[in-house]
């Protein structure tokens, strides 16, 4: 679309490959989410639960 149709030209010359190995991050998040999921009937995620899920996204070696 950028080169052939001359659309979205502000993206020209950029690497637009969004493929990343994320399966391990999703597995970590799932392990945190699964115990929470069973308690979600009738209420939404709390801020603390969301924070825990987002922490799981980061690789353990990069956590402080």
C-alpha positions in Angstrom: 0.0 0.0 0.0 2.8 2.4 0.8 4.9 1.8 -2.3 2.4 0.6 -4.9 -0.6 2.8 -4.0 1.4 5.7 -2.6 -0.8 5.6 0.6 0.4 6.2 4.1 3.7 7.6 2.8 4.7 8.7 6.3 5.5 5.0 6.9 7.8 4.7 3.9 11.3 3.3 4.6 10.3 1.8 8.0 10.5 -1.8 9.0 6.8 -2.7 9.5 7.3 -6.3 10.6 5.3 -6.7 13.8 5.9 -10.4 14.2 7.6 -11.1 17.6 8.0 -14.3 19.7 5.5 -13.6 22.4 4.1 -17.0 23.2 6.2 -17.3 26.4 5.0 -13.9 27.6 1.4 -14.9 26.9 1.9 -18.2 28.9 3.2 -16.2 31.9 0.2 -13.9 31.7 -2.1 -16.9 31.4 -0.7 -18.5 34.5 -1.4 -15.3 36.5 -4.8 -14.8 34.9 -6.2 -18.3 35.3 -6.7 -18.2 39.1 -8.2 -14.7 38.7 -10.6 -15.8 35.9 -12.6 -18.1 38.1 -13.4 -15.2 40.4 -14.4 -12.7 37.6 -18.1 -13.7 37.5 -20.0 -10.5 38.4 -17.0 -8.2 38.6 -14.2 -6.7 36.5 -10.5 -6.9 37.0 -9.1 -4.8 39.8 -6.2 -2.4 39.3 -4.0 -4.8 41.3 -5.0 -7.7 39.1 -4.2 -5.8 35.9 -0.8 -4.8 37.3 0.0 -8.4 38.1 -0.9 -9.4 34.6 1.2 -6.7 33.1 4.1 -7.6 35.3 3.9 -11.2 34.0 4.3 -9.8 30.5 7.9 -8.7 31.3 10.5 -11.4 31.2 11.6 -12.4 34.7 15.2 -11.5 34.0 14.2 -7.9 33.2 12.1 -7.3 36.3 13.5 -5.2 39.1 
